[in-house]
Structures are given as structure tokens and as C-alpha cells.
Amino acid sequence: GLGMWATIERATGRAVGFHVLNHIHGEADIQVGYALFQDAWGQGYATEMSVRLLRYGFEDLGLPVICAITNLDNTASQRVLLKAGLTRQGERTFPHPALAGQGPMAWFEAHRATWRVQTR
């Protein structure tokens, strides 16, 4: 089901961060997300794991839509989401206290019916 997974470097077995497929705080929407240690940035881990979790969510869990959010100024994360097959759908704000203070966030979506075409 939904959850959080450690992102592990194959060559060393070292944890380099984590990925999630879960509900956005206080929302019904299911998100793909990640956080990596800074020394693991730019090595493709975020994209690789995001693609794997999107595939898992669509093919194994049958989710119709998976979304993602990121800060407006986090262009590196936005590039990851685009590479993983999500499309930018504008901006959203969230009432949940964990997200409310961050202001508007970039909103991305992938739909099961079209994501397969984009990534294969």
C-alpha cells in the first residue's frame, strides 16, 4: 500500500534519503515525494525512485492520479517531477498546518491512462 521507503545506493548499501507515496497532509490526494541527503543530489536517485513509485501506484495499486508538490523556487525538484512524467498544473495552497505557512506550492499531476504512454 502507501508508505515511505528508504532510498538506498546500490553500490554501497548506504541510505541516501527517502521516498513516499502517501496522502498529502489533510488531503485526499496521493502524492509522490522525496527527500535526499545533499551529497546525493544530482545523481538521478529522485527521478529513478519517483518513476518506480509512480509505476507501483498506477500498476499495482490502480491509482487513477498521483500528484506532487514542491516549493515554487525549487526548480531542481520541478525538473525531477517533469522527468518522472508528471505535468505542472499550476499552484496550490494548503490549509493543513504542516503546509499552510509555506504559501503557494507548485502542483504536478500524472494520470494513469497517459503516464504509461509518456514513460514507455
Secondary structure in CASP SS format (residue, H / E / C, confidence):
PFRMAT SS
TARGET T0000
AUTHOR 0000-0000-0000
METHOD secondary structure of the structure
MODEL  1
G C 1.00
L C 1.00
G E 1.00
M E 1.00
W E 1.00
A E 1.00
T E 1.00
I E 1.00
E C 1.00
R C 1.00
A C 1.00
T C 1.00
G C 1.00
R C 1.00
A E 1.00
V E 1.00
G E 1.00
F E 1.00
H E 1.00
V E 1.00
L E 1.00
N E 1.00
H E 1.00
I C 1.00
H C 1.00
G C 1.00
E C 1.00
A C 1.00
D C 1.00
I E 1.00
Q E 1.00
V E 1.00
G E 1.00
Y E 1.00
A E 1.00
L E 1.00
F C 1.00
Q H 1.00
D H 1.00
A H 1.00
W C 1.00
G C 1.00
Q C 1.00
G C 1.00
Y H 1.00
A H 1.00
T H 1.00
E H 1.00
M H 1.00
S H 1.00
V H 1.00
R H 1.00
L H 1.00
L H 1.00
R H 1.00
Y H 1.00
G H 1.00
F H 1.00
E H 1.00
D H 1.00
L C 1.00
G C 1.00
L C 1.00
P C 1.00
V E 1.00
I E 1.00
C E 1.00
A E 1.00
I E 1.00
T E 1.00
N E 1.00
L C 1.00
D C 1.00
N C 1.00
T H 1.00
A H 1.00
S H 1.00
Q H 1.00
R H 1.00
V H 1.00
L H 1.00
L H 1.00
K H 1.00
A C 1.00
G C 1.00
L C 1.00
T E 1.00
R E 1.00
Q E 1.00
G E 1.00
E E 1.00
R E 1.00
T C 1.00
F C 1.00
P C 1.00
H C 1.00
P H 1.00
A H 1.00
L H 1.00
A H 1.00
G C 1.00
Q C 1.00
G C 1.00
P C 1.00
M E 1.00
A E 1.00
W E 1.00
F E 1.00
E E 1.00
A E 1.00
H E 1.00
R H 1.00
A H 1.00
T H 1.00
W H 1.00
R H 1.00
V H 1.00
Q H 1.00
T H 1.00
R C 1.00
END
